[in-house]
Amino acid sequence: MRFAHVAGAALWIGGQLALSLVILPLARHLLAPEAKDSFTAAVGRRFGMLTGAVFLPV
């Protein structure tokens, strides 16, 4: 059980880092400003749903 908890925490933190350091900077450079806003909102919502459905229960 401890392994599942640590693995879930590592995936959650890794996902936050990937979003912050890779995906959002690419979106800033590659997308138009109005598309960037909707994209970042959608990515945040999906990561939040994933967190609530998978990482929190573990």
Phi and psi restraints in degrees (value plus and minus 20) as a CYANA .aco file:
   2 ARG   PHI     -84.0   -44.0
   2 ARG   PSI     -57.6   -17.6
   3 PHE   PHI     -82.0   -42.0
   3 PHE   PSI     -63.3   -23.3
   4 ALA   PHI     -82.5   -42.5
   4 ALA   PSI     -59.7   -19.7
   5 HIS   PHI     -84.5   -44.5
   5 HIS   PSI     -67.3   -27.3
   6 VAL   PHI     -86.9   -46.9
   6 VAL   PSI     -60.7   -20.7
   7 ALA   PHI     -85.0   -45.0
   7 ALA   PSI     -61.2   -21.2
   8 GLY   PHI     -83.5   -43.5
   8 GLY   PSI     -62.0   -22.0
   9 ALA   PHI     -85.0   -45.0
   9 ALA   PSI     -60.3   -20.3
  10 ALA   PHI     -85.5   -45.5
  10 ALA   PSI     -60.9   -20.9
  11 LEU   PHI     -86.6   -46.6
  11 LEU   PSI     -58.5   -18.5
  12 TRP   PHI     -84.7   -44.7
  12 TRP   PSI     -68.0   -28.0
  13 ILE   PHI     -87.0   -47.0
  13 ILE   PSI     -60.7   -20.7
  14 GLY   PHI     -81.9   -41.9
  14 GLY   PSI     -58.0   -18.0
  15 GLY   PHI     -85.4   -45.4
  15 GLY   PSI     -61.1   -21.1
  16 GLN   PHI     -83.6   -43.6
  16 GLN   PSI     -62.4   -22.4
  17 LEU   PHI     -86.2   -46.2
  17 LEU   PSI     -61.2   -21.2
  18 ALA   PHI     -82.9   -42.9
  18 ALA   PSI     -61.9   -21.9
  19 LEU   PHI     -83.4   -43.4
  19 LEU   PSI     -66.5   -26.5
  20 SER   PHI     -93.2   -53.2
  20 SER   PSI     -57.0   -17.0
  21 LEU   PHI    -119.9   -79.9
  21 LEU   PSI     -39.1     0.9
  22 VAL   PHI    -139.6   -99.6
  22 VAL   PSI     -77.5   -37.5
  23 ILE   PHI     -92.6   -52.6
  23 ILE   PSI     -68.5   -28.5
  24 LEU   PHI     -86.3   -46.3
  24 LEU   PSI     -61.6   -21.6
  25 PRO   PHI     -82.2   -42.2
  25 PRO   PSI     -57.5   -17.5
  26 LEU   PHI     -84.2   -44.2
  26 LEU   PSI     -60.0   -20.0
  27 ALA   PHI     -83.8   -43.8
  27 ALA   PSI     -58.2   -18.2
  28 ARG   PHI     -81.7   -41.7
  28 ARG   PSI     -58.2   -18.2
  29 HIS   PHI    -104.5   -64.5
  29 HIS   PSI     -52.2   -12.2
  30 LEU   PHI    -118.1   -78.1
  30 LEU   PSI     -42.8    -2.8
  31 LEU   PHI    -125.0   -85.0
  31 LEU   PSI     134.9   174.9
  32 ALA   PHI     -88.4   -48.4
  32 ALA   PSI     134.2   174.2
  33 PRO   PHI     -75.5   -35.5
  33 PRO   PSI     -61.3   -21.3
  34 GLU   PHI     -91.5   -51.5
  34 GLU   PSI     -52.8   -12.8
  35 ALA   PHI     -93.9   -53.9
  35 ALA   PSI     -53.9   -13.9
  36 LYS   PHI     -82.0   -42.0
  36 LYS   PSI     -61.5   -21.5
  37 ASP   PHI     -83.5   -43.5
  37 ASP   PSI     -65.2   -25.2
  38 SER   PHI     -89.7   -49.7
  38 SER   PSI     -55.1   -15.1
  39 PHE   PHI     -84.9   -44.9
  39 PHE   PSI     -67.6   -27.6
  40 THR   PHI     -85.7   -45.7
  40 THR   PSI     -55.8   -15.8
  41 ALA   PHI     -84.8   -44.8
  41 ALA   PSI     -62.7   -22.7
  42 ALA   PHI     -86.2   -46.2
  42 ALA   PSI     -61.2   -21.2
  43 VAL   PHI     -84.3   -44.3
  43 VAL   PSI     -62.7   -22.7
  44 GLY   PHI     -82.8   -42.8
  44 GLY   PSI     -62.2   -22.2
  45 ARG   PHI     -83.3   -43.3
  45 ARG   PSI     -64.5   -24.5
  46 ARG   PHI     -87.3   -47.3
  46 ARG   PSI     -60.2   -20.2
  47 PHE   PHI     -86.9   -46.9
  47 PHE   PSI     -56.4   -16.4
  48 GLY   PHI     -83.7   -43.7
  48 GLY   PSI     -61.1   -21.1
  49 MET   PHI     -85.8   -45.8
  49 MET   PSI     -61.3   -21.3
  50 LEU   PHI     -82.2   -42.2
  50 LEU   PSI     -62.7   -22.7
  51 THR   PHI     -81.4   -41.4
  51 THR   PSI     -66.6   -26.6
  52 GLY   PHI     -88.0   -48.0
  52 GLY   PSI     -51.9   -11.9
  53 ALA   PHI    -108.2   -68.2
  53 ALA   PSI     -50.8   -10.8
  54 VAL   PHI    -134.7   -94.7
  54 VAL   PSI     -74.5   -34.5
  55 PHE   PHI     -95.1   -55.1
  55 PHE   PSI     -60.6   -20.6
  56 LEU   PHI     -85.7   -45.7
  56 LEU   PSI     -63.3   -23.3
  57 PRO   PHI     -83.3   -43.3
  57 PRO   PSI     -50.8   -10.8
